[in-house]
Amino acid sequence: MDVLIIEDENPAAERLISLLKEYDPEIRILGVMSSVEGTVEWLKSHKLPDLILLDIHLADGLCFEIFEQVPVKCPVIFCTAYDEYALKAFELNSIDYLLKPVQQAKLEKSLEKMKELHRSQGTGTEISAQVNDLMGLIKKRETSYKSRFMVKIGNRIKAVKTEDIAYFHSHNKLTLLVTKDGGSFPIDYALDELINFLDPAIFFHVNRKLIIHIDAAREIHPYFKGRMKLILHPPLEDEVIVSSQRTPLFKIWLDQ
């Protein structure tokens, strides 16, 4: 298998080479590129590799600029520290990702998924569409999010800063904003609407009734059938369960 590495940090590139060789000594490293410009020139003048390992942040910009300048019709595995939206895009579209620092077991799993993609004859068009989806989600991540919410206290209106919010939850057809000091205030948003105004790096949509701030999860316990149970602060009367489908994304979100 011929592999091109696109990574602007020498230690990270050397680690990838070492891990690849440990997985299969027969793997050929065609080159290590560190910039968008250099990668575009390389791709224009060489045969496509069997696989590209690609960092998102390069010396002269984001790697997505590469796809805008030259067609990439081979499997791509991203090396990234991006948030939930980017990771969700990879998961849903079957482009794989590796969180830095790259671990051997995860790299091997990614390579096996790449082989499966090859067996299923994934096309360059599919890969390009997946990258476009990812770009759109990351651009969304870079938009402005609400820094405060206005809540009513009797006849007064109070501003609650986003960093003071522990979670939002639905109760008796109301959406309640709960602060870290235990205050609870009704707001005029449904949770599905509300999540669009919150930074996904610090807020997670646990289930249809709850969105939590990353600091609100005080205890995390394994639960039945691959699920997780959360203990929140301030405490929430209802039991908080992360489904087996949401658990992998939740773990990634916590570990960013």
C-alpha positions in Angstrom: 0.0 0.0 0.0 1.3 3.4 -1.0 0.6 6.2 1.5 1.0 10.0 1.3 1.3 11.9 4.7 0.2 15.5 4.8 1.3 16.9 8.2 3.1 20.1 9.1 4.5 18.9 12.5 7.6 16.7 12.1 7.1 14.7 15.4 3.5 13.9 14.4 4.6 12.8 10.8 7.3 10.6 12.2 4.9 9.0 14.6 2.5 8.2 11.8 5.3 6.6 9.8 6.3 4.5 12.7 2.8 3.4 13.4 2.2 2.5 9.7 5.3 0.5 9.5 4.4 -1.4 12.7 1.0 -2.2 11.2 2.6 -3.4 7.9 6.3 -3.1 7.1 5.5 -3.3 3.4 3.7 0.0 3.4 5.5 2.6 1.2 5.6 6.2 2.4 5.5 8.2 -0.9 6.2 11.5 0.9 5.5 13.9 3.7 3.9 17.2 2.7 3.5 20.1 5.1 1.5 22.7 3.2 -1.5 23.1 0.9 0.6 24.5 -1.9 3.2 21.7 -1.8 0.5 19.1 -1.6 -1.4 20.4 -4.6 1.8 20.4 -6.6 2.6 16.9 -5.6 -0.9 15.6 -6.4 -0.8 17.3 -9.9 2.5 15.6 -10.8 2.2 12.1 -9.2 -0.1 9.1 -9.4 -2.6 9.1 -6.5 -1.6 7.0 -3.5 -3.8 4.2 -2.1 -4.3 6.3 1.0 -3.8 9.9 2.3 -3.3 10.7 6.0 -4.2 14.3 6.3 -3.9 16.9 9.0 -6.6 19.6 9.0 -4.3 22.6 9.9 -1.3 22.9 7.6 1.5 25.4 7.4 -0.3 27.7 5.0 -4.0 27.1 5.7 -6.7 24.5 6.1 -6.4 21.2 4.2 -9.8 21.6 2.6 -8.2 24.1 0.2 -6.5 21.1 -1.4 -9.8 19.6 -2.5 -10.8 22.9 -4.1 -7.7 22.9 -6.3 -7.2 19.3 -7.3 -9.5 16.2 -7.4 -8.7 13.6 -4.7 -10.1 10.2 -5.7 -8.6 8.0 -3.1 -9.4 7.2 0.6 -8.6 9.9 3.1 -8.1 9.6 6.8 -8.0 12.9 8.7 -5.8 13.5 11.7 -7.8 16.0 13.8 -8.6 17.5 17.1 -11.9 18.9 15.9 -15.2 19.0 17.8 -18.4 17.0 17.7 -19.7 18.3 14.4 -16.6 17.4 12.5 -16.4 14.0 14.1 -20.1 13.4 13.4 -19.6 14.2 9.8 -16.8 11.7 9.5 -18.9 9.1 11.3 -22.0 9.6 9.2 -20.1 9.6 5.9 -17.6 6.8 6.6 -14.5 9.0 6.1 -12.4 8.0 9.1 -10.5 10.2 11.5 -7.8 9.9 14.1 -7.6 12.1 17.2 -4.1 13.3 18.1 -2.0 11.9 19.5 -2.6 9.0 17.2 -2.9 5.6 18.9 -1.8 2.3 17.3 -5.1 0.5 17.9 -7.1 3.4 16.4 -4.9 3.7 13.4 -5.2 0.0 12.7 -9.0 0.2 13.0 -9.0 3.1 10.5 -6.8 1.2 8.1 -9.2 -1.8 8.2 -12.1 0.6 7.5 -10.2 2.0 4.6 -9.8 -1.5 3.2 -13.5 -2.1 3.5 -14.1 1.2 1.7 -11.9 0.0 -1.1 -13.7 -3.3 -1.3 -17.0 -1.5 -1.6 -15.5 0.6 -4.4 -16.1 4.0 -2.9 -15.7 6.6 -5.6 -13.9 9.9 -5.7 -17.2 11.6 -6.1 -18.4 10.1 -2.8 -15.2 11.2 -1.1 -15.5 14.7 -2.5 -19.1 14.9 -1.3 -18.1 13.8 2.2 -15.4 16.4 2.4 -17.9 19.1 1.3 -20.2 18.0 4.0 -17.4 18.2 6.6 -16.4 21.7 5.4 -19.9 23.0 5.8 -20.1 21.7 9.3 -16.8 23.1 10.3 -17.7 26.5 8.8 -20.9 26.3 10.9 -18.6 25.6 14.0 -16.8 28.9 13.2 -20.0 31.0 13.3 -21.0 33.2 16.3 -22.8 31.5 19.2 -25.0 33.2 21.8 -23.0 34.6 24.7 -26.0 35.2 27.0 -29.7 34.5 27.3 -32.3 36.9 28.6 -34.6 35.4 31.3 -37.6 36.7 33.2 -37.5 37.0 37.0 -41.0 38.3 38.0 -41.2 41.7 36.3 -37.5 41.9 35.7 -35.3 40.7 32.9 -31.9 39.3 33.7 -29.0 38.4 31.4 -27.4 35.0 32.0 -24.0 34.4 30.5 -23.5 31.2 28.6 -20.5 30.2 30.8 -22.9 30.3 33.8 -25.3 27.8 32.4 -25.1 24.2 33.6 -27.8 22.7 31.2 -31.1 23.1 29.4 -33.8 20.6 29.8 -37.4 20.0 28.9 -40.0 19.7 31.7 -43.8 19.8 31.4 -43.6 21.2 27.8 -41.3 24.0 29.0 -37.6 24.5 28.2 -35.7 25.4 31.4 -32.3 27.1 31.6 -30.5 25.9 34.7 -27.5 27.9 36.0 -24.5 26.4 37.7 -25.7 27.9 41.0 -29.0 26.1 40.7 -31.2 28.9 39.3 -34.0 27.7 36.9 -35.6 29.9 34.3 -38.1 29.2 31.4 -36.9 30.3 28.0 -38.7 30.5 24.6 -36.7 27.9 22.7 -37.2 24.3 21.9 -34.1 22.2 22.5 -33.8 21.3 18.8 -33.8 25.0 18.0 -31.6 25.9 20.9 -28.7 23.6 20.0 -28.0 25.8 16.9 -27.1 28.8 19.1 -24.7 26.9 21.4 -21.0 26.2 20.9 -20.7 22.4 20.3 -17.3 22.4 22.0 -18.9 23.1 25.4 -22.5 22.0 25.0 -23.7 18.5 24.1 -27.2 17.4 23.1 -27.5 14.3 25.4 -31.0 13.3 24.4 -34.3 14.9 23.3 -34.8 16.4 26.8 -31.4 17.6 27.7 -28.4 19.7 26.6 -25.5 20.0 29.1 -22.5 22.2 29.5 -19.2 20.2 29.6 -18.7 21.2 33.3 -22.1 19.9 34.4 -21.2 16.2 34.1 -19.7 15.6 37.6 -19.9 11.7 37.5 -20.1 9.3 34.5 -20.9 5.7 35.0 -21.2 2.7 32.6 -24.8 1.6 32.1 -26.6 -1.3 30.5 -26.1 -2.1 26.8 -23.3 0.3 26.0 -25.1 3.3 27.5 -23.8 5.8 30.1 -25.4 7.3 33.2 -24.6 10.9 34.1 -24.7 12.6 37.5 -25.1 16.3 36.9 -24.4 19.4 39.0 -26.7 20.9 39.9 -28.6 17.6 40.3 -31.4 16.8 37.9 -34.4 14.9 39.3 -34.7 12.7 36.2 -32.2 9.9 35.5 -29.8 11.1 32.8 -28.9 8.3 30.3 -26.7 8.7 27.2 -27.9 6.2 24.5 -25.6 3.6 23.0 -25.7 5.5 19.7 -24.7 8.8 21.4 -22.1 7.4 23.7 -19.1 7.3 21.3 -19.7 11.0 20.3 -20.1 11.9 24.0 -16.8 10.3 24.9 -15.0 12.1 22.0 -16.7 15.4 23.1 -15.5 15.0 26.7 -11.9 14.1 25.6 -11.3 17.1 23.3 
